[in-house]
């Protein structure tokens, strides 16, 4: 059972020159599947197109909080239509970002809640972005789970919160996505968080082209580096790499309900 990169942006222009080679390197590194979330309408369309082109690529569709001001009725209708594609496995990347504040906070909140409602309507999990908005994200997710207890849940991607947030999110049914910062020499609370979270609630991701793990920090990230994150996670939780890989991959297949591999 290979690794699954649960969050990478292969549709971004940083990969236009060598996308095929990036996918080949990922396969050589043991990455058997990838999930490409959308960040706006254009990238959501591109994510679906990539999923159609490559067997190992799956898509999520959604509006990132940076682009929340672009979510209107027409965009929501298009997201709903895109999400019916058989290779769309989640609504995302959605959430709140009060660090950059590239969209007004009321619009971020409205877009987040509208897309949570869409996920519940379509019976899809969510991929959640959070930065400097932990309390507000947790409040929205708690309300959503209260209305949709029988729905699949989701993942807090590239987790950067504290142990209390992680514990509360897990109690709500969410997974914790672990990315390149786990490997940084100056990593602070994240190593302690992953040690205290059940292994079957952890996912691994690159967030490529961002958050490049050590020792490639400062370069463009790519899915082949997922193995570096898996190796560091296995060390922190005290499991052999093969067992850790099996557990996080099983969690990924279960959460996103990925179809069986064709080959």
C-alpha positions in Angstrom: 0.0 0.0 0.0 1.6 3.2 -1.2 1.4 6.8 0.1 -1.3 9.3 -0.7 -0.6 13.0 -0.9 -3.9 14.3 0.5 -3.2 17.9 -0.6 -1.1 19.2 -3.5 -1.7 21.9 -6.1 -0.5 20.3 -9.3 -2.7 22.6 -11.3 -0.7 25.6 -10.3 1.6 27.2 -12.9 4.7 26.3 -10.9 4.3 22.8 -12.5 3.5 23.8 -16.0 7.0 23.1 -17.3 7.4 19.6 -15.8 4.1 18.2 -14.5 4.6 14.8 -16.1 8.1 14.5 -14.6 6.7 15.5 -11.2 4.1 12.7 -11.4 6.8 10.2 -12.4 9.0 11.2 -9.5 6.1 10.9 -7.1 5.3 7.4 -8.4 9.0 6.4 -8.0 8.9 7.7 -4.4 5.9 5.4 -3.6 3.1 8.0 -4.0 0.2 6.1 -5.6 -2.5 8.7 -5.4 -2.8 12.5 -5.0 -5.7 14.8 -4.1 -5.6 18.2 -5.9 -7.9 20.8 -4.2 -9.2 23.9 -5.9 -8.5 27.4 -4.6 -10.9 29.3 -6.8 -13.2 28.5 -9.7 -10.4 28.3 -12.3 -8.3 26.0 -10.3 -11.3 23.9 -9.3 -11.9 23.4 -13.0 -8.2 22.6 -13.6 -8.2 20.1 -10.7 -11.1 18.2 -12.3 -9.4 18.3 -15.7 -6.2 16.8 -14.1 -8.2 14.1 -12.4 -9.7 13.2 -15.8 -6.3 13.0 -17.4 -4.4 11.0 -14.7 -5.7 7.9 -13.0 -3.8 8.6 -9.8 -5.1 12.2 -9.4 -8.3 13.0 -7.6 -9.9 16.4 -7.2 -11.6 18.6 -4.6 -13.4 21.8 -5.6 -13.9 24.9 -3.6 -13.1 28.6 -3.0 -10.1 29.4 -0.7 -10.7 32.1 1.9 -8.4 34.4 -0.1 -10.9 34.3 -2.9 -14.0 34.3 -0.7 -15.3 37.5 -2.3 -15.7 35.7 -5.6 -18.2 33.2 -4.3 -21.7 34.1 -5.5 -24.7 32.1 -6.5 -23.4 31.3 -10.0 -20.1 30.1 -8.6 -21.8 28.0 -5.9 -24.0 26.4 -8.6 -20.9 25.6 -10.7 -19.1 24.1 -7.7 -22.2 21.9 -7.1 -22.0 20.7 -10.7 -18.3 20.1 -10.6 -18.6 18.1 -7.4 -20.8 15.5 -9.1 -17.8 14.4 -11.1 -16.9 10.8 -10.0 -13.3 11.8 -9.3 -14.2 14.8 -7.0 -13.8 13.5 -3.5 -14.2 16.6 -1.3 -15.2 20.2 -1.1 -12.0 22.3 -0.6 -9.9 24.1 0.0 -12.2 26.2 2.2 -12.0 27.9 5.5 -10.8 31.2 7.1 -7.5 33.1 6.9 -7.3 36.0 9.2 -3.6 36.4 8.7 -3.5 37.7 5.2 -7.1 39.0 5.2 -7.2 39.0 1.4 -11.0 38.9 1.5 -13.1 40.7 4.1 -13.8 38.5 7.1 -17.6 38.6 6.8 -17.2 37.3 3.2 -14.8 34.6 4.3 -17.3 33.5 7.0 -20.2 33.5 4.5 -18.2 31.6 1.9 -17.0 29.0 4.5 -20.5 28.4 5.8 -22.0 28.2 2.3 -19.4 25.6 1.2 -19.8 23.6 4.4 -23.5 23.4 3.6 -22.7 22.3 0.1 -20.6 19.5 1.4 -23.4 18.3 3.7 -25.8 18.5 0.8 -23.6 16.4 -1.5 -22.4 14.0 1.3 -18.7 15.0 0.8 -15.9 15.6 3.3 -14.2 19.0 3.5 -10.6 20.2 3.3 -10.3 23.1 5.7 -7.7 25.9 5.7 -7.1 27.8 8.9 -4.7 30.6 9.7 -5.1 32.9 12.7 -8.8 32.0 12.9 -8.8 28.9 15.1 -11.8 29.8 17.3 -13.9 30.9 14.3 -13.1 27.8 12.3 -13.9 25.5 15.2 -17.2 27.3 15.8 -18.2 26.9 12.2 -17.2 23.2 12.1 -19.0 22.5 15.4 -22.2 24.0 14.1 -21.8 22.1 10.8 -21.3 18.7 12.5 -24.3 19.5 14.8 -26.5 19.8 11.7 -25.0 16.9 9.8 -24.0 14.2 12.2 -24.5 11.4 9.6 -22.2 13.1 7.0 -18.6 12.4 6.3 -16.3 14.9 8.0 -12.9 16.2 6.7 -9.4 17.3 7.4 -7.7 20.4 8.9 -5.0 20.6 6.3 -1.4 21.6 7.0 -2.4 21.8 10.7 -0.8 24.7 12.6 -3.0 24.9 15.7 -2.3 23.7 19.2 -3.1 20.4 20.9 -6.5 21.7 22.3 -7.6 22.5 18.8 -6.4 19.2 17.4 -8.1 17.3 20.2 -11.4 19.1 19.7 -11.3 18.7 15.9 -10.7 14.9 16.3 -13.7 14.7 18.7 -15.8 16.3 16.0 -14.7 13.6 13.5 -12.0 15.6 11.7 -8.5 14.3 10.7 -5.3 16.3 11.1 -3.3 16.9 8.0 0.5 17.0 8.5 2.8 18.7 6.1 6.4 19.8 5.6 6.7 21.9 8.7 6.8 18.7 10.8 10.3 18.1 9.4 11.7 21.6 10.2 14.5 21.8 12.7 12.6 24.7 14.5 9.3 22.8 14.5 7.6 23.8 17.8 4.3 22.4 18.9 3.4 20.3 15.9 5.6 17.3 16.9 4.0 17.3 20.4 0.5 17.5 18.8 1.1 14.5 16.5 2.4 12.4 19.3 -0.9 12.8 21.2 -3.4 12.4 18.4 -4.6 8.9 17.4 -2.6 7.7 14.5 -5.8 6.7 12.6 -6.7 10.4 12.6 -3.5 11.6 10.9 -3.1 12.3 7.2 0.0 13.4 5.3 0.3 16.0 2.6 2.8 18.2 0.8 0.7 21.3 0.0 3.1 21.4 -3.0 4.4 23.8 -4.3 4.4 25.2 -0.8 5.7 24.1 2.6 8.7 22.2 1.3 10.1 19.7 3.9 13.7 19.6 5.1 16.2 19.1 3.5 14.7 20.8 0.5 13.3 23.8 2.3 13.5 26.9 0.1 12.9 25.0 -3.1 9.6 24.2 -4.9 7.8 21.4 -3.1 6.5 18.4 -5.0 4.6 15.1 -4.1 7.7 13.0 -4.2 8.8 14.6 -1.0 5.8 13.1 0.8 8.1 10.2 1.9 10.2 12.7 4.0 7.1 13.7 5.9 6.0 10.1 6.4 9.4 9.2 7.7 9.5 12.0 10.2 6.0 11.2 11.4 6.9 7.5 11.9 9.8 8.6 14.1 7.6 10.9 16.2 4.8 8.4 16.8 7.1 5.4 17.3 5.9 3.2 14.4 7.9 1.5 11.6 7.6 3.5 8.4 5.7 0.7 6.6 3.1 0.4 9.4 2.7 4.2 9.6 2.2 4.4 5.8 -0.4 1.7 6.0 -2.4 3.4 8.7 -2.4 6.9 7.2 -3.2 5.5 3.7 -6.1 3.5 5.1 -7.4 6.6 6.9 -7.2 8.5 3.6 -9.1 5.9 1.6 -11.8 5.8 4.3 -12.2 9.5 4.7 -12.3 10.4 1.0 -13.9 7.1 -0.1 -11.5 6.8 -3.0 -12.4 4.1 -5.6 -10.3 1.0 -5.8 -7.2 1.4 -7.9 -7.6 0.3 -11.5 -4.0 -1.0 -11.7 
